[in-house]
Amino acid sequence: MKKVAILQSNYIPWKGYFDIINSVDTFIIYDEVQYTKNDWRNRNQINTKNGLQWLTIPVRVQSLDQKIFETKVSFPKWNKKHWNSIIANYGKAPNFKGFKDRFESLYLDCKTDFLSEINLSFIKSINEILGIDTEIIDSRELELVGDKNERLIEAIKKVGGKIYLSGPSAKSYLNESLFVQEDISVEWKKYIGYPEYPSVHNNFQHGVSILDMIFNNVELSKGLFTI
């Protein structure tokens, strides 16, 4: 049975985000909802010799009703700043040279001002690195209507899904009975069992951007890594 996940786009997300993508047949980017400040949409953390460091894309917030897909960058040189931080902190990591050109292009050749488009370009490229071939759909293509639960159900049905894989944070609002009524079973993702790998800074952290794993985990360069 077809399994579906629905999440907002995040900037260079952590490995759990890609674990969800890898666990489903169709992944729906749900950026037609309200943009929220101090969230993962436009920022994430990398590991440094001095501990965690935020990489934040500065954006314009012009309305409380502003949608994620409407959100635009407010400082055009954010990409050069972030790339320089990545070089400074991961330049000596074992896999950096092998992936340098790909990420340098993602950053320095970025032409769009829209946050959603930036996030999606990174997500798709990282999927390729990890060997994830899950179908990715923009929710706006599905023309969804209704309340929060109804829109999720409609999205799943429109792509032919029978199983909805959700992150644990949705337990606060998800009405599972409505999904069951539509013959959709709900599964809850558990972010457990992730292996550690040597860190160039000798201070391993699980919750940082996937870039940390890509640059540090030597198993990736051998083609042996699986989430």
C-alpha positions in Angstrom: 0.0 0.0 0.0 1.2 3.5 -0.9 2.7 5.4 2.0 2.7 9.2 2.1 4.3 11.9 4.3 3.5 15.6 4.3 5.9 18.2 5.8 6.8 21.8 5.3 10.1 22.4 3.6 13.1 23.0 5.9 16.5 24.5 5.2 19.3 21.8 5.1 17.2 19.6 7.4 18.5 17.0 9.9 18.8 13.3 9.1 15.4 12.5 10.5 13.7 14.6 7.8 15.4 12.5 5.2 14.6 9.3 7.1 10.9 10.2 6.7 11.3 10.9 2.9 13.1 7.6 2.5 10.3 5.8 4.4 7.5 6.7 2.0 6.5 6.4 -1.6 5.4 10.0 -2.0 6.5 13.0 -0.1 4.4 16.2 -0.2 6.0 19.6 0.4 3.3 21.5 2.3 4.4 25.1 2.0 1.0 26.7 1.5 0.7 27.1 5.3 1.7 30.1 7.5 5.4 30.9 7.7 6.5 30.7 11.4 9.4 32.6 12.8 12.2 30.9 14.8 11.4 27.6 13.2 13.3 25.2 10.8 12.0 26.7 7.6 14.9 29.2 7.1 17.6 27.9 9.5 19.4 25.0 10.9 22.5 24.1 12.9 25.9 22.9 12.0 28.6 21.5 14.3 31.8 23.5 14.9 34.8 23.1 17.1 33.2 25.6 19.5 29.8 23.9 19.5 26.6 24.4 17.6 26.2 27.3 15.1 23.0 28.5 13.5 22.9 29.1 9.7 19.9 31.4 9.1 18.5 32.6 5.8 17.2 36.2 6.5 13.7 36.6 5.2 11.0 39.3 4.9 7.9 38.8 7.0 5.4 41.3 5.8 2.2 39.7 7.1 1.0 37.4 9.9 -0.8 35.4 7.2 2.3 35.1 5.0 2.7 31.6 3.6 6.0 29.7 3.4 5.9 29.6 -0.4 5.4 33.4 -0.4 8.4 34.1 1.8 11.4 35.7 0.2 15.0 36.3 1.2 15.9 39.8 2.6 19.7 39.7 2.3 21.0 38.6 -1.2 24.4 37.5 0.0 23.2 35.0 2.6 24.5 32.2 0.3 28.1 33.3 0.3 28.1 33.8 4.0 26.7 30.3 4.6 29.1 28.7 2.2 32.1 30.3 3.9 30.9 29.0 7.2 30.6 25.5 5.9 34.1 25.6 4.4 35.5 26.9 7.7 33.9 24.2 9.7 33.8 21.2 7.4 36.7 21.9 5.0 38.9 19.2 6.8 36.1 16.6 7.1 36.8 13.3 5.2 34.1 13.7 2.6 34.2 17.4 2.0 36.3 17.3 -1.2 34.0 14.7 -2.7 30.9 16.8 -2.2 32.4 20.3 -2.4 31.5 21.1 -6.0 27.9 20.0 -5.6 27.2 22.2 -2.5 29.3 25.1 -3.8 27.0 25.2 -6.8 23.9 24.9 -4.7 24.9 27.9 -2.7 26.8 30.2 -5.1 24.6 29.5 -8.2 21.4 30.1 -6.3 19.2 32.5 -8.3 15.9 32.5 -6.6 14.7 34.7 -3.7 11.9 32.3 -2.6 12.7 30.3 0.5 10.6 27.3 -0.6 12.5 27.0 -3.9 15.9 27.3 -2.0 14.9 24.6 0.4 13.6 22.3 -2.3 16.8 22.6 -4.3 18.8 21.4 -1.3 16.4 18.6 -0.4 16.4 17.2 -3.9 20.2 17.3 -4.2 20.7 15.7 -0.8 18.2 13.0 -1.8 20.4 12.2 -4.8 23.4 11.9 -2.5 21.6 9.6 -0.2 20.2 7.5 -3.0 16.6 8.4 -2.1 14.2 8.3 -5.1 10.9 9.1 -3.4 8.5 11.1 -5.5 8.2 14.7 -4.3 5.1 16.7 -4.9 4.2 20.4 -4.2 0.9 20.5 -2.3 -0.3 23.4 -4.4 -0.6 21.1 -7.4 -3.3 19.2 -5.5 -5.6 22.3 -4.9 -6.5 21.3 -1.3 -9.4 22.7 0.7 -10.8 22.3 4.2 -9.4 22.5 7.7 -6.0 21.1 8.7 -7.0 17.5 8.9 -9.3 17.6 5.9 -6.5 19.0 3.7 -4.1 16.3 4.8 -6.6 13.6 4.1 -7.4 15.1 0.7 -3.7 15.3 -0.2 -3.2 11.6 0.7 -6.2 10.5 -1.3 -5.3 12.5 -4.4 -1.9 10.8 -4.6 -3.4 7.4 -4.0 -2.1 6.9 -0.5 -3.4 4.4 2.1 -0.9 5.0 4.9 0.1 8.4 6.3 3.5 8.6 8.1 3.6 11.5 10.4 6.2 13.0 12.7 5.4 12.8 16.5 4.7 16.5 16.9 1.4 16.2 15.0 -0.1 14.1 17.8 -1.3 17.4 19.3 -3.7 18.1 16.5 -4.1 15.1 14.3 -7.6 13.4 14.5 -6.8 9.8 13.6 -10.4 8.8 13.5 -11.0 11.0 10.5 -8.2 9.3 8.6 -9.6 5.8 9.6 -13.0 6.9 8.2 -11.3 7.5 4.9 -9.6 4.1 4.9 -6.2 5.7 5.7 -4.0 4.3 8.5 -1.7 6.6 10.4 1.8 5.6 11.4 4.0 7.6 13.7 7.7 8.1 12.9 10.2 7.3 15.7 13.5 9.1 15.4 15.6 6.3 17.0 18.5 4.0 16.2 20.6 6.5 14.3 24.3 5.4 14.4 27.0 7.8 15.5 29.9 8.5 13.2 33.3 10.2 13.8 33.1 14.0 13.8 35.9 16.2 12.5 35.4 18.3 15.7 35.2 15.2 18.0 32.0 16.5 19.5 29.3 14.4 17.7 25.7 15.8 17.6 22.6 13.9 16.3 20.3 16.9 15.8 22.3 19.0 13.4 21.9 19.5 9.7 22.3 16.5 7.4 25.4 18.3 6.0 27.3 17.2 9.1 26.7 13.5 8.2 27.4 14.0 4.5 30.8 15.6 5.2 31.8 13.4 8.1 30.4 9.9 7.6 33.0 7.9 5.6 30.5 5.2 4.9 28.8 7.6 2.5 31.8 7.8 0.3 31.9 4.0 0.1 28.3 3.9 -1.0 27.4 1.9 2.1 25.3 4.3 4.0 21.6 3.7 4.6 19.4 5.8 6.9 
